[in-house]
Amino acid sequence: MAISTLGSGIDIPSLVSQLVAAERSPIESRIARGENAAKTQLSAMGSLKSIFSSLQTSLEKLRKDGGTDARTATVQDKAGFTASADTTATVGEYKIEVESLASAHRLTSPAKAADAKIGTGKLVIEAGDTKIEVDIADGRNTLSDIRTAINTAAAGKGVQASLVNADGGQHLVLTAVDSGLEGKLRVTTSGGDGGLSALVYDPGVQTSMTETVAAKDAVVKVDGLTRTSSSNSLTDLLPGVTLNLTEAKPGETFSLKVATDDAAVQKTLQAFVTAYNASISLTKSLTAYNAETKTASALTGDSMVRGLQSSLRNMASENVVAFKALGLSINTDGTLALNTSTLTKALGEDPGALSRLFSGEEGYGADLEGMLDSVLETDGLLDSRSDSLNARLKTYDKQYEDLDRRMESLQTRYTAQFTAMEQMVTQLQGSSGFLSQQFG
């Protein structure tokens, strides 16, 4: 409803609005300051969680992923083998001789016409310890049918059947799945019309198929010690080293050198240094105070963040001797610097030095891991502080709602008071006019 301003000439709506705004402003500003501070601190907690998570990840690579024990395997040219080494491999040099390679047993049947009926009965194929029985029925007994039946029965184990269409006709080829003597094939038959005897391979008894590739084990020597294997890939000859044999070179020895992978170790350690320095820098900037501008940072004076910064610096200081031996130096601002030349020399002299510093159940790596776990775990330091700040933000929402209600009530009261005053002024003006007429 419009309010008349003819009596006093005062713009009551505008006056009421100004009075309410004047009373609202300091309260609203106070709430806004608190809300903005809480939001800024919440954002800072997010930044801390992100930077400490990066530090935790880089530490895990040093502690759990073998980052301190990375190995490289170097093989002499034209050695007849390749090699790779994992973190469990022992640093050293070996002399390797590949006497022979492992081969998978292969048998080939006599040539037959593609539509020739071979016979019926049961084929029994033994591949090492695996026994496969294949029923061959009348009407489904061409070489193609038999190939399909063998592969279905074997299901990828023991033997693989295939066909070769040569000039003289079609051949059934049986290849052992497993190489070496462990996969050696033996084929016998039972029942049926006897036609399957064309596929028998039972040396010393009856043999119709031709051995085109003999089953043979690999023979390799390491520093004169002989090892026989059914596979050309050996993972347990040298612990932590995988040896893949590619060519037999009997009588020739070649070197295999297992060494610390300096480049990989440097990369992993440098990633840790970078993440560590970022953590130090962030905690410092979040708690800084600019005396010249008298400006505080998001968490100036925050004891939790200062405590985290102190913990990082104290743990590093307690291990300064071990750090220095590995090329790690502590700068005056608490950050770290890595001298790769010193690191390479140290690892050459003592390959386990970095592992002892970071990977042990006790010591610097374990202490830092425990500290980061307490900070980053669910309901840890950062989660608890973030929950507290989110709860505080909800109180500011409530304060805004309460302020709105109070200001609406105040506006109603001011409007009623000024409206009553306006009515009184109007009445007084009417009385004054009447009296003036009477005296006139």
C-alpha positions as CSV (number, residue, x, y, z in Angstrom):
1,M,0.0,0.0,0.0
2,A,1.4,3.4,-1.0
3,I,2.2,5.7,1.9
4,S,1.2,9.4,1.6
5,T,3.9,12.0,2.1
6,L,1.7,15.1,1.8
7,G,1.7,15.9,5.5
8,S,5.4,16.2,6.4
9,G,6.8,15.9,3.0
10,I,9.1,13.0,4.2
11,D,9.7,10.1,1.8
12,I,8.9,7.4,4.4
13,P,9.8,4.3,2.2
14,S,13.2,5.8,1.3
15,L,13.9,6.8,4.9
16,V,12.9,3.4,6.3
17,S,15.1,1.7,3.7
18,Q,18.1,3.8,4.6
19,L,17.6,3.3,8.3
20,V,17.3,-0.5,7.9
21,A,20.3,-0.6,5.6
22,A,22.4,1.4,8.1
23,E,21.5,-1.1,10.9
24,R,22.0,-4.1,8.6
25,S,25.4,-3.1,7.1
26,P,27.8,-3.6,10.1
27,I,26.1,-6.9,11.1
28,E,26.2,-8.2,7.5
29,S,29.8,-7.1,7.1
30,R,30.8,-9.0,10.2
31,I,29.0,-12.2,9.0
32,A,30.6,-11.8,5.5
33,R,34.1,-11.4,7.0
34,G,33.7,-14.6,9.0
35,E,32.2,-16.5,6.0
36,N,35.0,-15.3,3.7
37,A,37.6,-16.3,6.2
38,A,36.1,-19.8,6.6
39,K,35.9,-20.2,2.8
40,T,39.5,-19.1,2.4
41,Q,40.7,-21.5,5.1
42,L,38.6,-24.3,3.6
43,S,40.3,-23.7,0.2
44,A,43.6,-23.7,1.9
45,M,42.8,-27.1,3.5
46,G,42.1,-28.4,0.0
47,S,45.4,-27.1,-1.3
48,L,47.2,-28.7,1.7
49,K,45.5,-32.0,1.1
50,S,46.4,-32.0,-2.6
51,I,50.1,-31.1,-2.0
52,F,50.5,-33.6,0.8
53,S,48.8,-36.3,-1.3
54,S,51.5,-35.7,-4.0
55,L,54.2,-36.0,-1.4
56,Q,52.7,-39.2,-0.1
57,T,52.5,-40.6,-3.7
58,S,56.2,-39.8,-4.3
59,L,57.2,-41.3,-1.0
60,E,55.3,-44.5,-1.8
61,K,57.3,-44.9,-5.0
62,L,60.5,-44.8,-2.9
63,R,59.1,-47.1,-0.2
64,K,56.8,-49.6,-1.9
65,D,57.4,-49.6,-5.6
66,G,61.1,-50.4,-5.5
67,G,62.0,-46.8,-6.4
68,T,65.3,-47.0,-4.4
69,D,66.2,-50.5,-5.9
70,A,65.6,-50.0,-9.6
71,R,67.9,-52.2,-11.6
72,T,69.1,-52.3,-15.2
73,A,70.3,-55.4,-17.1
74,T,73.0,-54.9,-19.8
75,V,73.7,-57.7,-22.2
76,Q,76.7,-58.0,-24.5
77,D,76.0,-57.7,-28.2
78,K,74.9,-60.8,-30.2
79,A,74.6,-62.8,-27.0
80,G,71.8,-65.0,-28.0
81,F,69.6,-63.8,-25.1
82,T,68.0,-60.7,-23.7
83,A,67.5,-59.9,-20.0
84,S,65.6,-57.6,-17.7
85,A,65.9,-57.1,-14.0
86,D,63.5,-56.1,-11.3
87,T,64.1,-54.5,-7.9
88,T,65.0,-57.8,-6.2
89,A,67.9,-58.5,-8.6
90,T,71.4,-58.6,-7.0
91,V,73.9,-56.2,-8.5
92,G,76.7,-58.1,-10.3
93,E,78.1,-59.4,-13.5
94,Y,77.6,-63.0,-15.0
95,K,78.9,-65.1,-17.8
96,I,76.1,-66.7,-19.8
97,E,76.3,-69.5,-22.5
98,V,73.2,-70.6,-24.4
99,E,73.9,-74.2,-25.5
100,S,70.5,-74.9,-26.9
101,L,67.0,-73.5,-27.2
102,A,63.8,-75.2,-26.0
103,S,61.5,-76.2,-28.9
104,A,57.9,-77.4,-29.0
105,H,57.3,-80.9,-30.3
106,R,55.6,-81.0,-33.8
107,L,54.2,-83.9,-35.7
108,T,52.9,-84.0,-39.3
109,S,50.5,-86.6,-40.8
110,P,50.9,-88.3,-44.2
111,A,49.3,-86.3,-47.1
112,K,45.6,-87.0,-47.6
113,A,42.9,-85.5,-50.0
114,A,40.9,-82.8,-48.4
115,D,37.7,-84.9,-48.5
116,A,39.3,-88.2,-47.6
117,K,37.7,-90.1,-44.8
118,I,40.5,-91.0,-42.3
119,G,38.7,-93.4,-39.9
120,T,36.7,-93.6,-36.8
121,G,37.4,-94.3,-33.1
122,K,39.2,-92.5,-30.3
123,L,42.4,-90.5,-30.6
124,V,44.4,-90.3,-27.4
125,I,46.9,-87.5,-27.3
126,E,49.3,-87.2,-24.5
127,A,51.2,-83.9,-24.1
128,G,53.5,-84.3,-21.1
129,D,51.2,-84.9,-18.2
130,T,48.1,-83.7,-20.1
131,K,45.9,-86.4,-21.7
132,I,43.3,-85.5,-24.3
133,E,40.8,-88.0,-25.6
134,V,39.1,-87.2,-28.9
135,D,36.1,-89.1,-30.3
136,I,36.0,-89.3,-34.1
137,A,32.7,-90.3,-35.6
138,D,31.8,-91.5,-39.0
139,G,30.8,-88.7,-41.3
140,R,33.0,-86.2,-39.4
141,N,36.4,-87.7,-40.0
142,T,38.2,-85.7,-42.6
143,L,41.5,-84.1,-41.5
144,S,39.6,-80.8,-41.2
145,D,37.0,-82.5,-39.0
146,I,39.7,-84.1,-36.9
147,R,41.6,-80.8,-36.5
148,T,38.4,-79.2,-35.2
149,A,37.6,-82.0,-32.8
150,I,41.2,-82.0,-31.4
151,N,41.2,-78.3,-30.8
152,T,37.7,-78.5,-29.2
153,A,38.8,-81.3,-26.8
154,A,42.1,-79.7,-26.0
155,A,40.7,-76.2,-25.3
156,G,44.1,-74.6,-25.7
157,K,45.9,-77.1,-23.4
158,G,48.6,-79.6,-24.4
159,V,48.3,-79.5,-28.1
160,Q,47.2,-77.3,-31.0
161,A,46.1,-78.9,-34.3
162,S,46.3,-77.2,-37.7
163,L,46.2,-78.0,-41.5
164,V,48.8,-77.4,-44.2
165,N,47.8,-77.8,-47.8
166,A,51.0,-78.9,-49.5
167,D,51.6,-80.0,-53.1
168,G,51.1,-83.6,-52.2
169,G,47.9,-83.1,-50.3
170,Q,46.6,-82.0,-47.0
171,H,48.5,-82.6,-43.8
172,L,47.4,-82.5,-40.1
173,V,50.0,-80.8,-37.9
174,L,50.1,-81.3,-34.2
175,T,52.1,-78.8,-32.2
176,A,52.7,-79.1,-28.4
177,V,51.5,-76.0,-26.5
178,D,54.4,-76.4,-24.0
179,S,57.9,-76.4,-25.3
180,G,60.6,-78.7,-24.2
181,L,60.4,-82.4,-23.1
182,E,57.6,-81.5,-20.8
183,G,55.3,-81.0,-23.8
184,K,56.4,-84.0,-25.8
185,L,53.5,-85.6,-27.8
186,R,52.4,-89.2,-28.0
187,V,49.3,-90.2,-30.1
188,T,47.5,-93.5,-29.9
189,T,44.1,-94.8,-30.9
190,S,41.5,-97.2,-29.7
191,G,38.3,-98.7,-31.2
192,G,36.8,-97.7,-34.4
193,D,37.6,-99.0,-37.9
194,G,41.4,-98.7,-37.6
195,G,41.7,-95.8,-40.1
196,L,43.0,-93.5,-37.4
197,S,46.2,-95.5,-37.3
198,A,47.4,-93.0,-39.9
199,L,47.7,-90.5,-37.1
200,V,49.5,-92.6,-34.6
201,Y,52.9,-91.5,-33.1
202,D,54.1,-93.9,-30.5
203,P,57.9,-94.4,-31.0
204,G,59.0,-98.0,-30.4
205,V,55.5,-99.3,-31.0
206,Q,53.9,-97.7,-34.1
207,T,54.6,-94.4,-35.8
208,S,52.7,-93.1,-38.8
209,M,53.2,-89.3,-38.3
210,T,56.5,-87.7,-38.9
211,E,58.4,-85.7,-36.2
212,T,59.2,-82.4,-37.9
213,V,60.4,-80.6,-34.8
214,A,61.8,-82.6,-31.9
215,A,60.9,-81.7,-28.3
216,K,64.0,-80.2,-26.8
217,D,64.9,-78.5,-23.6
218,A,66.9,-75.3,-23.4
219,V,70.3,-75.6,-21.9
220,V,72.1,-72.6,-20.5
221,K,75.2,-72.1,-18.4
222,V,75.7,-69.3,-15.8
223,D,79.3,-69.0,-14.8
224,G,79.8,-72.6,-15.8
225,L,76.8,-73.9,-13.9
226,T,74.3,-75.8,-16.1
227,R,70.5,-75.2,-16.1
228,T,68.0,-77.2,-18.2
229,S,64.6,-75.6,-18.9
230,S,61.6,-76.5,-20.9
231,S,61.0,-72.8,-21.6
232,N,63.2,-70.2,-23.4
233,S,62.1,-67.7,-20.8
234,L,63.7,-68.3,-17.4
235,T,62.6,-66.2,-14.4
236,D,64.3,-68.1,-11.6
237,L,67.8,-68.8,-12.9
238,L,69.0,-65.6,-11.4
239,P,66.6,-64.2,-8.7
240,G,65.0,-61.0,-10.0
241,V,66.3,-61.5,-13.5
242,T,64.2,-62.6,-16.5
243,L,66.4,-64.3,-19.2
244,N,64.9,-64.8,-22.7
245,L,66.9,-67.1,-24.9
246,T,66.8,-66.2,-28.6
247,E,69.7,-68.2,-30.2
248,A,71.9,-71.1,-29.3
249,K,75.6,-70.3,-29.3
250,P,77.3,-73.3,-27.8
251,G,80.9,-72.7,-26.6
252,E,80.4,-68.9,-26.5
253,T,80.0,-66.9,-23.4
254,F,78.6,-63.4,-23.1
255,S,78.3,-61.0,-20.2
256,L,75.2,-60.0,-18.3
257,K,75.6,-57.0,-16.0
258,V,73.0,-56.1,-13.4
259,A,73.5,-52.7,-12.0
260,T,71.5,-49.9,-10.2
261,D,69.4,-48.0,-12.6
262,D,70.8,-44.6,-11.7
263,A,68.5,-42.7,-14.1
264,A,65.3,-44.3,-12.7
265,V,66.5,-43.8,-9.1
266,Q,67.3,-40.1,-9.8
267,K,64.0,-39.5,-11.4
268,T,62.1,-41.1,-8.5
269,L,64.1,-39.2,-5.9
270,Q,63.8,-35.9,-7.7
271,A,60.0,-36.3,-7.9
272,F,60.1,-36.7,-4.1
273,V,62.3,-33.6,-3.7
274,T,59.9,-31.6,-5.9
275,A,56.8,-32.7,-3.9
276,Y,58.6,-32.1,-0.6
277,N,59.6,-28.6,-1.6
278,A,56.1,-27.8,-2.8
279,S,54.8,-28.9,0.7
280,I,57.3,-26.7,2.5
281,S,56.6,-23.7,0.3
282,L,52.8,-24.0,0.6
283,T,52.8,-24.3,4.4
284,K,55.1,-21.3,4.6
285,S,52.9,-19.2,2.3
286,L,49.7,-20.1,4.0
287,T,51.0,-19.0,7.4
288,A,53.0,-16.0,6.3
289,Y,52.3,-12.4,7.5
290,N,53.4,-9.3,5.5
291,A,54.5,-6.8,8.1
292,E,54.8,-4.0,5.5
293,T,51.2,-4.3,4.3
294,K,50.0,-5.7,7.6
295,T,48.3,-8.5,5.6
296,A,47.8,-11.9,7.0
297,S,47.6,-15.1,4.9
298,A,44.8,-17.6,5.0
299,L,46.2,-19.6,7.9
300,T,48.5,-17.1,9.6
301,G,49.1,-18.2,13.2
302,D,47.5,-21.6,12.6
303,S,49.2,-24.0,14.9
304,M,48.3,-27.1,13.0
305,V,49.9,-26.0,9.7
306,R,52.9,-24.6,11.6
307,G,53.2,-28.0,13.3
308,L,53.2,-29.8,10.0
309,Q,55.9,-27.5,8.6
310,S,58.0,-28.1,11.7
311,S,57.5,-31.8,11.5
312,L,58.8,-31.9,7.9
313,R,61.8,-29.8,8.7
314,N,62.7,-31.6,11.9
315,M,62.5,-35.1,10.3
316,A,64.9,-33.9,7.5
317,S,67.3,-32.3,10.0
318,E,67.5,-35.5,12.1
319,N,68.7,-37.3,8.9
320,V,71.0,-34.6,7.6
321,V,74.1,-36.9,7.6
322,A,72.3,-39.6,5.6
323,F,70.9,-36.9,3.3
324,K,74.3,-35.4,2.6
325,A,75.8,-38.8,1.8
326,L,73.2,-39.3,-0.9
327,G,73.5,-35.8,-2.4
328,L,70.5,-34.3,-0.6
329,S,71.1,-30.9,1.0
330,I,68.8,-28.8,3.2
331,N,68.4,-25.2,2.1
332,T,68.0,-22.4,4.6
333,D,64.3,-22.1,3.8
334,G,63.8,-25.8,4.6
335,T,63.6,-27.0,1.0
336,L,65.8,-29.8,-0.4
337,A,68.3,-29.9,-3.3
338,L,69.6,-33.0,-5.0
339,N,73.1,-33.4,-6.4
340,T,72.8,-36.2,-8.9
341,S,76.6,-36.7,-9.2
342,T,76.9,-37.3,-5.5
343,L,73.9,-39.6,-5.6
344,T,75.3,-41.7,-8.5
345,K,78.7,-42.0,-6.7
346,A,77.0,-43.0,-3.4
347,L,74.8,-45.7,-5.1
348,G,77.9,-47.1,-6.8
349,E,79.7,-47.5,-3.5
350,D,76.6,-48.6,-1.5
351,P,73.6,-49.6,-3.6
352,G,71.4,-50.1,-0.5
353,A,72.0,-46.7,1.0
354,L,68.9,-45.0,-0.4
355,S,66.8,-48.1,0.4
356,R,67.8,-48.0,4.0
357,L,66.9,-44.3,4.3
358,F,63.4,-44.6,2.7
359,S,62.3,-48.2,2.7
360,G,62.9,-49.5,6.2
361,E,60.3,-50.2,8.9
362,E,62.1,-47.5,10.9
363,G,63.9,-44.3,10.0
364,Y,63.1,-41.3,7.8
365,G,60.8,-42.9,5.3
366,A,58.7,-44.7,7.9
367,D,58.4,-41.6,10.1
368,L,57.4,-39.4,7.1
369,E,54.9,-42.0,6.0
370,G,53.3,-42.1,9.5
371,M,53.0,-38.3,9.6
372,L,51.4,-38.1,6.2
373,D,49.0,-40.9,7.0
374,S,47.8,-39.0,10.1
375,V,47.3,-35.9,8.0
376,L,45.6,-37.5,5.0
377,E,43.6,-40.5,6.4
378,T,39.8,-40.3,6.6
379,D,38.9,-38.2,9.7
380,G,42.6,-37.2,9.9
381,L,43.9,-33.7,10.6
382,L,42.9,-32.1,7.4
383,D,39.5,-33.9,7.2
384,S,38.7,-32.9,10.7
385,R,39.6,-29.3,10.1
386,S,37.6,-29.2,6.8
387,D,34.6,-30.7,8.6
388,S,34.9,-28.0,11.3
389,L,35.0,-25.2,8.6
390,N,32.0,-26.6,6.7
391,A,30.1,-26.7,10.0
392,R,31.0,-23.1,10.6
393,L,29.9,-22.1,7.1
394,K,26.4,-23.5,7.9
395,T,26.2,-21.3,11.0
396,Y,26.8,-18.2,8.8
397,D,23.9,-19.3,6.5
398,K,21.8,-19.4,9.7
399,Q,23.0,-16.0,10.7
400,Y,22.1,-14.5,7.3
401,E,18.6,-16.0,7.7
402,D,18.2,-14.6,11.2
403,L,19.4,-11.2,10.0
404,D,16.9,-11.2,7.2
405,R,14.0,-11.9,9.6
406,R,15.2,-9.2,12.1
407,M,15.5,-6.6,9.3
408,E,12.0,-7.4,8.0
409,S,10.7,-6.9,11.5
410,L,12.6,-3.7,11.9
411,Q,11.3,-2.4,8.5
412,T,7.8,-3.2,9.6
413,R,8.2,-1.4,12.9
414,Y,9.9,1.7,11.3
415,T,7.2,1.9,8.7
416,A,4.4,1.8,11.3
417,Q,6.1,4.5,13.5
418,F,6.6,6.9,10.6
419,T,3.1,6.2,9.3
420,A,1.7,7.1,12.7
421,M,3.8,10.3,12.8
422,E,2.7,11.2,9.3
423,Q,-1.0,10.8,10.4
424,M,-0.4,13.0,13.4
425,V,1.3,15.7,11.3
426,T,-1.6,15.6,8.9
427,Q,-4.1,16.0,11.8
428,L,-2.1,18.9,13.3
429,Q,-1.9,20.6,9.9
430,G,-5.7,20.3,9.7
431,S,-6.2,21.8,13.2
432,S,-3.9,24.6,12.4
433,G,-5.8,25.5,9.2
434,F,-9.1,25.5,11.1
435,L,-7.8,27.8,13.8
436,S,-6.3,30.1,11.3
437,Q,-9.7,30.5,9.6
438,Q,-11.4,31.1,13.0
439,F,-8.9,33.8,14.0
440,G,-9.1,35.3,10.6
